[in-house]
Amino acid sequence: MSITWTEFRRARRRSRQAWVLLAAVAAALLGCLFWFFTAGQFAASEPPSTGPTEAPVLADGWMKAVAPVRPVPQGAAAAALETLAVKGRAAKDNYDRSAFGQAWLDVDRNGCDTRNDILRRDLADAEFTEGSRCRVAGGTFQEPYTGRAITFRRGAESSKDVQIDHVVALGDAWQKGAQQLTAEQRQHLANDPLNLIAVDGPANQDKSASDAATWLPPNKAFRCHYVARQISVKAAYRLWVTPAEKEAMKRVLGACPQQQTIVPRPGTGPEAQAH
């Protein structure tokens, strides 16, 4: 069976069109996969939520700043991000929480341990146990990671519902420069109010030692502050970021180019902390 030249050309044209269509479909599929494994995994897995956009650092009168390795740079968080070194993770097999000192010391010497300092700072109408000016017994707050209103009550079973999170997890810090810090500097990092926020217990457990590339707060309204706070901590303690972490931070800050670094200074609310 023979075909004419015209029929041959038509068949070849249809073949080219089919290949073009197939290539377009493949490109779209690859684009969707790239989106999902970068920012899309967060958007696809999290329902929209609203809540606090900022969190406090210091409180007037009774809380003191901890001396970091160097002052937090003032200015745009995106600009501060560009000053951080970009490297891969160091080994974690030698990580031990004790390398950052005893948990919840009174590093700022205000007479109260760090956990109670942060609870008192973050909870509204904080109540104290009888006879104590430090030991927080209860209070309420608009939790920043989930955006939910949460009530804290001290107790053997209830205390864990509100946890104090290291914004830059100590396990993450260990792999990104903290091994080169002195013991005192690591102790300051673990107790620095800049690096600590009272949060929902389950959300904190979900975060674990993740960085911004693998976990962000479900409350999207808080992400700009959260990433800026991580950048501020890493700049203050000479910690680095991985390439994936830096890209994740840049994506978040792309939605809030005016976001500033979080600079500790005495104040009564979150608005007093950002420059």
C-alpha positions as CSV (number, residue, x, y, z in Angstrom):
1,M,0.0,0.0,0.0
2,S,1.4,3.4,-1.0
3,I,0.6,6.9,0.3
4,T,0.9,10.2,-1.5
5,W,3.4,12.9,-0.7
6,T,0.5,15.1,0.7
7,E,-0.7,12.3,3.0
8,F,2.9,11.7,4.2
9,R,3.3,15.4,5.1
10,R,-0.1,15.5,6.9
11,A,0.9,12.4,8.9
12,R,4.3,13.9,9.8
13,R,2.6,17.2,10.9
14,R,0.2,15.3,13.1
15,S,3.1,13.5,14.6
16,R,4.9,16.7,15.4
17,Q,1.8,18.2,17.0
18,A,1.4,15.1,19.2
19,W,5.0,15.4,20.4
20,V,4.6,19.1,21.1
21,L,1.5,18.3,23.1
22,L,3.2,15.5,25.0
23,A,6.2,17.9,25.8
24,A,3.8,20.5,27.1
25,V,2.0,18.0,29.4
26,A,5.4,16.7,30.7
27,A,6.6,20.3,31.4
28,A,3.4,21.1,33.3
29,L,3.7,17.9,35.3
30,L,7.3,18.7,36.2
31,G,6.3,22.3,37.2
32,C,3.6,20.9,39.5
33,L,6.0,18.5,41.1
34,F,8.6,21.3,41.7
35,W,5.9,23.5,43.2
36,F,4.8,20.8,45.6
37,F,8.2,19.8,46.8
38,T,9.1,23.5,47.5
39,A,6.4,25.8,48.7
40,G,3.4,23.8,47.6
41,Q,3.7,21.1,50.2
42,F,2.8,23.6,52.9
43,A,-0.1,25.2,51.0
44,A,-1.5,21.8,50.1
45,S,-1.3,20.3,53.6
46,E,-2.4,23.3,55.7
47,P,-5.8,24.9,56.0
48,P,-5.9,28.7,55.9
49,S,-5.5,30.2,59.4
50,T,-5.3,33.5,61.1
51,G,-3.6,34.5,64.3
52,P,-0.8,36.7,65.7
53,T,1.6,38.2,63.2
54,E,4.3,38.9,65.8
55,A,5.6,37.7,69.1
56,P,7.3,39.7,71.9
57,V,11.0,39.5,72.8
58,L,11.6,41.5,76.0
59,A,9.3,42.9,78.6
60,D,9.8,46.1,80.6
61,G,11.1,46.1,84.1
62,W,12.0,42.5,84.8
63,M,13.3,40.8,81.7
64,K,16.9,41.4,80.5
65,A,18.5,40.8,77.2
66,V,21.1,38.0,76.9
67,A,24.4,38.9,75.3
68,P,24.7,37.1,71.9
69,V,27.9,36.6,69.9
70,R,27.2,39.8,68.1
71,P,24.3,42.3,67.9
72,V,21.3,41.5,65.7
73,P,21.7,43.6,62.5
74,Q,19.0,46.2,62.1
75,G,17.2,46.5,58.8
76,A,15.4,44.4,56.2
77,A,15.3,40.7,57.1
78,A,16.0,39.8,53.4
79,A,19.2,41.8,53.5
80,A,20.3,40.2,56.8
81,L,19.6,36.8,55.2
82,E,22.2,37.6,52.5
83,T,24.9,38.1,55.1
84,L,24.5,34.5,56.5
85,A,26.9,31.9,55.3
86,V,25.4,29.1,53.1
87,K,26.7,25.6,53.8
88,G,25.6,22.0,54.2
89,R,24.7,20.5,57.6
90,A,27.5,19.3,59.9
91,A,27.2,15.9,61.6
92,K,24.6,15.5,64.3
93,D,25.7,12.2,65.7
94,N,27.6,13.9,68.5
95,Y,24.7,16.3,69.4
96,D,23.7,16.4,73.1
97,R,21.3,18.9,74.7
98,S,23.7,19.3,77.6
99,A,26.1,21.1,75.2
100,F,23.8,24.1,75.6
101,G,23.8,24.0,79.3
102,Q,21.2,23.0,81.9
103,A,17.7,23.6,80.6
104,W,16.0,26.8,81.7
105,L,18.7,28.5,83.6
106,D,18.4,32.0,85.0
107,V,20.9,33.3,82.5
108,D,19.8,37.0,82.7
109,R,20.0,36.8,86.6
110,N,16.6,38.3,87.1
111,G,15.8,35.7,89.8
112,C,13.4,33.6,87.6
113,D,14.3,30.6,85.3
114,T,13.9,31.1,81.6
115,R,10.8,28.9,81.1
116,N,8.8,31.0,83.6
117,D,10.2,34.2,82.2
118,I,8.8,33.3,78.7
119,L,5.5,32.1,80.1
120,R,5.1,35.4,82.0
121,R,6.1,37.4,78.9
122,D,3.8,35.6,76.5
123,L,0.7,34.8,78.6
124,A,-2.0,37.4,79.2
125,D,-3.1,37.9,82.8
126,A,-0.5,35.4,84.0
127,E,-1.2,33.9,87.5
128,F,1.5,32.7,89.9
129,T,1.6,29.8,92.3
130,E,1.1,30.9,95.9
131,G,4.1,32.4,97.5
132,S,6.1,32.7,94.2
133,R,6.8,35.7,92.0
134,C,8.2,33.5,89.2
135,R,6.4,30.3,89.0
136,V,3.6,30.8,86.5
137,A,0.4,28.8,87.3
138,G,-1.8,29.8,84.5
139,G,-2.9,32.3,81.8
140,T,-4.2,32.6,78.3
141,F,-2.7,33.7,75.0
142,Q,-3.3,33.8,71.3
143,E,-0.8,31.1,70.3
144,P,1.4,32.2,67.3
145,Y,2.0,28.9,65.5
146,T,-1.6,27.8,65.1
147,G,-3.4,31.1,65.7
148,R,-5.7,29.5,68.3
149,A,-6.6,30.9,71.7
150,I,-5.0,28.6,74.3
151,T,-5.3,28.4,78.1
152,F,-2.3,27.3,80.1
153,R,-2.7,25.6,83.5
154,R,0.3,24.2,85.4
155,G,0.0,20.6,86.2
156,A,1.6,17.1,85.7
157,E,-0.5,16.5,82.6
158,S,-1.5,20.0,81.4
159,S,1.9,21.8,81.4
160,K,3.0,20.0,78.3
161,D,0.1,21.5,76.3
162,V,2.1,24.8,76.2
163,Q,5.8,24.4,75.5
164,I,8.7,26.9,75.0
165,D,10.0,26.5,71.5
166,H,13.5,27.4,70.4
167,V,12.8,29.3,67.2
168,V,16.1,28.1,65.8
169,A,16.0,24.5,67.2
170,L,19.1,23.6,69.2
171,G,19.6,20.4,67.1
172,D,19.5,22.6,63.9
173,A,21.9,25.1,65.5
174,W,24.3,22.3,66.4
175,Q,24.6,21.3,62.7
176,K,25.0,24.9,61.5
177,G,27.7,26.5,63.5
178,A,26.9,26.1,67.2
179,Q,29.6,23.4,67.6
180,Q,32.1,26.3,67.1
181,L,30.6,28.5,69.8
182,T,31.9,28.5,73.4
183,A,29.9,26.7,76.1
184,E,28.7,30.1,77.4
185,Q,27.6,31.2,74.0
186,R,25.6,28.0,73.5
187,Q,24.0,28.5,76.9
188,H,23.0,32.0,75.9
189,L,21.5,30.8,72.6
190,A,19.4,28.2,74.5
191,N,18.1,30.9,76.9
192,D,17.9,34.0,74.7
193,P,14.4,35.4,74.7
194,L,14.9,36.3,71.1
195,N,15.1,32.5,70.3
196,L,12.2,31.5,72.6
197,I,8.4,31.6,72.1
198,A,5.5,30.0,74.1
199,V,3.7,27.7,71.6
200,D,1.2,24.9,71.2
201,G,2.7,21.7,72.5
202,P,1.7,19.5,69.5
203,A,2.8,22.1,67.0
204,N,6.2,22.3,68.7
205,Q,6.5,18.5,68.6
206,D,5.6,18.5,64.9
207,K,8.3,21.1,64.2
208,S,11.0,19.2,66.2
209,A,14.4,20.3,65.0
210,S,13.2,21.3,61.5
211,D,14.4,24.4,59.7
212,A,12.4,26.7,57.4
213,A,12.9,24.3,54.5
214,T,10.9,21.5,56.1
215,W,8.5,23.2,58.6
216,L,6.7,26.5,58.8
217,P,4.0,27.6,61.3
218,P,0.4,26.6,60.1
219,N,-0.6,30.2,61.0
220,K,0.6,31.8,57.7
221,A,0.2,35.3,59.2
222,F,3.1,34.6,61.5
223,R,5.5,33.2,59.0
224,C,7.2,36.5,58.1
225,H,8.0,37.2,61.7
226,Y,9.0,33.6,62.3
227,V,11.5,33.6,59.4
228,A,12.8,37.0,60.3
229,R,13.3,35.9,63.9
230,Q,15.3,32.8,62.7
231,I,17.4,35.0,60.5
232,S,18.0,37.4,63.5
233,V,19.0,34.5,65.8
234,K,21.4,33.0,63.2
235,A,23.0,36.4,62.5
236,A,23.4,37.0,66.3
237,Y,25.1,33.7,66.9
238,R,27.0,33.3,63.6
239,L,25.0,30.3,62.4
240,W,24.6,29.4,58.8
241,V,21.8,28.3,56.6
242,T,21.6,25.5,54.0
243,P,20.8,26.3,50.3
244,A,17.3,24.8,50.7
245,E,16.7,26.7,53.9
246,K,17.8,30.0,52.4
247,E,15.4,29.5,49.4
248,A,12.5,28.7,51.7
249,M,13.2,31.9,53.7
250,K,13.4,34.0,50.5
251,R,10.0,32.6,49.4
252,V,8.4,33.6,52.7
253,L,10.0,37.1,52.7
254,G,9.0,37.6,49.1
255,A,5.4,38.1,50.4
256,C,6.6,40.7,53.0
257,P,9.6,42.6,51.5
258,Q,9.3,45.3,54.3
259,Q,9.8,42.7,57.1
260,Q,12.6,43.8,59.4
261,T,14.9,41.9,61.6
262,I,13.8,41.3,65.2
263,V,16.0,43.3,67.5
264,P,15.7,42.8,71.3
265,R,15.0,45.9,73.2
266,P,12.7,46.6,76.2
267,G,9.1,47.0,75.2
268,T,5.6,46.1,76.2
269,G,4.5,44.5,73.0
270,P,5.6,42.9,69.7
271,E,5.5,46.3,67.9
272,A,8.4,47.5,70.1
273,Q,10.7,44.7,69.0
274,A,11.0,45.2,65.2
275,H,13.1,47.9,63.6
